[in-house]
Amino acid sequence: MAWRTLAVENCEWSVSVAVERRPGSSDWTLVAGFRSSAPEPRRYWIPLPVSSSSKAALFAHADNLSHDDLVGLLRAQLTG
């Protein structure tokens, strides 16, 4: 199930969040997953510049991400 949905570039995107721990790090990093609803869906996992030793703190942070923050992340991925 999508956490949020966005409309970007004439396409609807489902947004999910996850946390991951990178090798050699004791902190977790928040990651946003974007999946388009196009017939041939595109998928992107984009790490956010926020980390913590607490998964719960990261999910709480994710709840405070604005629509504009998420659109900006996705647009940067699509144009970069």
PyMOL commands that place a pseudoatom at each C-alpha (Angstrom):
pseudoatom trace, name=CA, resn=MET, resi=1, chain=A, elem=C, hetatm=0, pos=[0.000, 0.000, 0.000]
pseudoatom trace, name=CA, resn=ALA, resi=2, chain=A, elem=C, hetatm=0, pos=[1.233, 3.467, -0.831]
pseudoatom trace, name=CA, resn=TRP, resi=3, chain=A, elem=C, hetatm=0, pos=[2.102, 5.811, 1.981]
pseudoatom trace, name=CA, resn=ARG, resi=4, chain=A, elem=C, hetatm=0, pos=[1.272, 8.812, -0.234]
pseudoatom trace, name=CA, resn=THR, resi=5, chain=A, elem=C, hetatm=0, pos=[0.560, 9.503, -3.876]
pseudoatom trace, name=CA, resn=LEU, resi=6, chain=A, elem=C, hetatm=0, pos=[1.889, 12.320, -6.046]
pseudoatom trace, name=CA, resn=ALA, resi=7, chain=A, elem=C, hetatm=0, pos=[1.056, 13.611, -9.518]
pseudoatom trace, name=CA, resn=VAL, resi=8, chain=A, elem=C, hetatm=0, pos=[4.283, 14.542, -11.305]
pseudoatom trace, name=CA, resn=GLU, resi=9, chain=A, elem=C, hetatm=0, pos=[4.830, 15.006, -15.045]
pseudoatom trace, name=CA, resn=ASN, resi=10, chain=A, elem=C, hetatm=0, pos=[1.383, 13.720, -16.026]
pseudoatom trace, name=CA, resn=CYS, resi=11, chain=A, elem=C, hetatm=0, pos=[1.876, 10.522, -14.058]
pseudoatom trace, name=CA, resn=GLU, resi=12, chain=A, elem=C, hetatm=0, pos=[0.713, 9.305, -10.686]
pseudoatom trace, name=CA, resn=TRP, resi=13, chain=A, elem=C, hetatm=0, pos=[3.416, 8.036, -8.343]
pseudoatom trace, name=CA, resn=SER, resi=14, chain=A, elem=C, hetatm=0, pos=[2.993, 5.864, -5.256]
pseudoatom trace, name=CA, resn=VAL, resi=15, chain=A, elem=C, hetatm=0, pos=[5.404, 6.791, -2.482]
pseudoatom trace, name=CA, resn=SER, resi=16, chain=A, elem=C, hetatm=0, pos=[6.614, 4.414, 0.226]
pseudoatom trace, name=CA, resn=VAL, resi=17, chain=A, elem=C, hetatm=0, pos=[9.257, 4.874, 2.877]
pseudoatom trace, name=CA, resn=ALA, resi=18, chain=A, elem=C, hetatm=0, pos=[11.778, 2.492, 4.361]
pseudoatom trace, name=CA, resn=VAL, resi=19, chain=A, elem=C, hetatm=0, pos=[14.877, 2.659, 6.491]
pseudoatom trace, name=CA, resn=GLU, resi=20, chain=A, elem=C, hetatm=0, pos=[18.163, 0.987, 5.676]
pseudoatom trace, name=CA, resn=ARG, resi=21, chain=A, elem=C, hetatm=0, pos=[21.483, 0.582, 7.373]
pseudoatom trace, name=CA, resn=ARG, resi=22, chain=A, elem=C, hetatm=0, pos=[24.549, 1.059, 5.210]
pseudoatom trace, name=CA, resn=PRO, resi=23, chain=A, elem=C, hetatm=0, pos=[27.594, -1.188, 5.666]
pseudoatom trace, name=CA, resn=GLY, resi=24, chain=A, elem=C, hetatm=0, pos=[29.946, 0.177, 8.297]
pseudoatom trace, name=CA, resn=SER, resi=25, chain=A, elem=C, hetatm=0, pos=[27.341, 2.474, 9.838]
pseudoatom trace, name=CA, resn=SER, resi=26, chain=A, elem=C, hetatm=0, pos=[25.443, 2.100, 13.074]
pseudoatom trace, name=CA, resn=ASP, resi=27, chain=A, elem=C, hetatm=0, pos=[22.785, 4.606, 11.964]
pseudoatom trace, name=CA, resn=TRP, resi=28, chain=A, elem=C, hetatm=0, pos=[19.681, 4.016, 9.869]
pseudoatom trace, name=CA, resn=THR, resi=29, chain=A, elem=C, hetatm=0, pos=[18.932, 6.161, 6.801]
pseudoatom trace, name=CA, resn=LEU, resi=30, chain=A, elem=C, hetatm=0, pos=[15.460, 7.132, 5.592]
pseudoatom trace, name=CA, resn=VAL, resi=31, chain=A, elem=C, hetatm=0, pos=[14.719, 6.102, 1.996]
pseudoatom trace, name=CA, resn=ALA, resi=32, chain=A, elem=C, hetatm=0, pos=[11.760, 7.118, -0.175]
pseudoatom trace, name=CA, resn=GLY, resi=33, chain=A, elem=C, hetatm=0, pos=[10.494, 4.704, -2.823]
pseudoatom trace, name=CA, resn=PHE, resi=34, chain=A, elem=C, hetatm=0, pos=[8.640, 6.051, -5.857]
pseudoatom trace, name=CA, resn=ARG, resi=35, chain=A, elem=C, hetatm=0, pos=[6.670, 3.854, -8.295]
pseudoatom trace, name=CA, resn=SER, resi=36, chain=A, elem=C, hetatm=0, pos=[4.839, 5.216, -11.320]
pseudoatom trace, name=CA, resn=SER, resi=37, chain=A, elem=C, hetatm=0, pos=[1.425, 3.968, -12.383]
pseudoatom trace, name=CA, resn=ALA, resi=38, chain=A, elem=C, hetatm=0, pos=[2.404, 3.936, -16.068]
pseudoatom trace, name=CA, resn=PRO, resi=39, chain=A, elem=C, hetatm=0, pos=[1.906, 0.748, -18.121]
pseudoatom trace, name=CA, resn=GLU, resi=40, chain=A, elem=C, hetatm=0, pos=[5.666, 0.228, -17.844]
pseudoatom trace, name=CA, resn=PRO, resi=41, chain=A, elem=C, hetatm=0, pos=[6.233, 1.448, -14.293]
pseudoatom trace, name=CA, resn=ARG, resi=42, chain=A, elem=C, hetatm=0, pos=[9.395, 3.210, -13.265]
pseudoatom trace, name=CA, resn=ARG, resi=43, chain=A, elem=C, hetatm=0, pos=[10.801, 2.737, -9.759]
pseudoatom trace, name=CA, resn=TYR, resi=44, chain=A, elem=C, hetatm=0, pos=[13.272, 4.796, -7.790]
pseudoatom trace, name=CA, resn=TRP, resi=45, chain=A, elem=C, hetatm=0, pos=[14.629, 4.426, -4.262]
pseudoatom trace, name=CA, resn=ILE, resi=46, chain=A, elem=C, hetatm=0, pos=[16.065, 7.730, -3.087]
pseudoatom trace, name=CA, resn=PRO, resi=47, chain=A, elem=C, hetatm=0, pos=[17.978, 8.033, 0.199]
pseudoatom trace, name=CA, resn=LEU, resi=48, chain=A, elem=C, hetatm=0, pos=[17.110, 11.170, 2.151]
pseudoatom trace, name=CA, resn=PRO, resi=49, chain=A, elem=C, hetatm=0, pos=[19.796, 13.172, 3.931]
pseudoatom trace, name=CA, resn=VAL, resi=50, chain=A, elem=C, hetatm=0, pos=[18.576, 12.169, 7.371]
pseudoatom trace, name=CA, resn=SER, resi=51, chain=A, elem=C, hetatm=0, pos=[19.826, 9.356, 9.582]
pseudoatom trace, name=CA, resn=SER, resi=52, chain=A, elem=C, hetatm=0, pos=[19.364, 8.209, 13.163]
pseudoatom trace, name=CA, resn=SER, resi=53, chain=A, elem=C, hetatm=0, pos=[20.082, 5.312, 15.456]
pseudoatom trace, name=CA, resn=SER, resi=54, chain=A, elem=C, hetatm=0, pos=[16.290, 5.051, 15.892]
pseudoatom trace, name=CA, resn=LYS, resi=55, chain=A, elem=C, hetatm=0, pos=[14.063, 3.641, 13.157]
pseudoatom trace, name=CA, resn=ALA, resi=56, chain=A, elem=C, hetatm=0, pos=[11.023, 5.103, 14.919]
pseudoatom trace, name=CA, resn=ALA, resi=57, chain=A, elem=C, hetatm=0, pos=[12.527, 8.597, 14.776]
pseudoatom trace, name=CA, resn=LEU, resi=58, chain=A, elem=C, hetatm=0, pos=[13.054, 8.253, 11.033]
pseudoatom trace, name=CA, resn=PHE, resi=59, chain=A, elem=C, hetatm=0, pos=[9.483, 7.117, 10.407]
pseudoatom trace, name=CA, resn=ALA, resi=60, chain=A, elem=C, hetatm=0, pos=[8.264, 10.046, 12.520]
pseudoatom trace, name=CA, resn=HIS, resi=61, chain=A, elem=C, hetatm=0, pos=[10.425, 12.345, 10.380]
pseudoatom trace, name=CA, resn=ALA, resi=62, chain=A, elem=C, hetatm=0, pos=[8.910, 10.820, 7.230]
pseudoatom trace, name=CA, resn=ASP, resi=63, chain=A, elem=C, hetatm=0, pos=[5.440, 11.749, 8.450]
pseudoatom trace, name=CA, resn=ASN, resi=64, chain=A, elem=C, hetatm=0, pos=[6.553, 15.391, 8.472]
pseudoatom trace, name=CA, resn=LEU, resi=65, chain=A, elem=C, hetatm=0, pos=[7.883, 15.427, 4.896]
pseudoatom trace, name=CA, resn=SER, resi=66, chain=A, elem=C, hetatm=0, pos=[5.866, 17.859, 2.815]
pseudoatom trace, name=CA, resn=HIS, resi=67, chain=A, elem=C, hetatm=0, pos=[4.321, 17.208, -0.553]
pseudoatom trace, name=CA, resn=ASP, resi=68, chain=A, elem=C, hetatm=0, pos=[6.790, 19.718, -2.038]
pseudoatom trace, name=CA, resn=ASP, resi=69, chain=A, elem=C, hetatm=0, pos=[9.770, 17.908, -0.453]
pseudoatom trace, name=CA, resn=LEU, resi=70, chain=A, elem=C, hetatm=0, pos=[8.731, 14.628, -2.067]
pseudoatom trace, name=CA, resn=VAL, resi=71, chain=A, elem=C, hetatm=0, pos=[7.989, 16.209, -5.450]
pseudoatom trace, name=CA, resn=GLY, resi=72, chain=A, elem=C, hetatm=0, pos=[11.403, 17.902, -5.348]
pseudoatom trace, name=CA, resn=LEU, resi=73, chain=A, elem=C, hetatm=0, pos=[13.172, 14.604, -4.652]
pseudoatom trace, name=CA, resn=LEU, resi=74, chain=A, elem=C, hetatm=0, pos=[11.372, 12.872, -7.494]
pseudoatom trace, name=CA, resn=ARG, resi=75, chain=A, elem=C, hetatm=0, pos=[11.883, 15.703, -9.989]
pseudoatom trace, name=CA, resn=ALA, resi=76, chain=A, elem=C, hetatm=0, pos=[15.598, 15.791, -9.185]
pseudoatom trace, name=CA, resn=GLN, resi=77, chain=A, elem=C, hetatm=0, pos=[15.774, 12.059, -9.936]
pseudoatom trace, name=CA, resn=LEU, resi=78, chain=A, elem=C, hetatm=0, pos=[13.828, 12.408, -13.183]
pseudoatom trace, name=CA, resn=THR, resi=79, chain=A, elem=C, hetatm=0, pos=[15.936, 15.289, -14.508]
pseudoatom trace, name=CA, resn=GLY, resi=80, chain=A, elem=C, hetatm=0, pos=[19.292, 14.165, -13.151]
for i in range(1, 80): cmd.bond("trace and resi %d" % i, "trace and resi %d" % (i + 1))
show_as sticks, trace
zoom trace
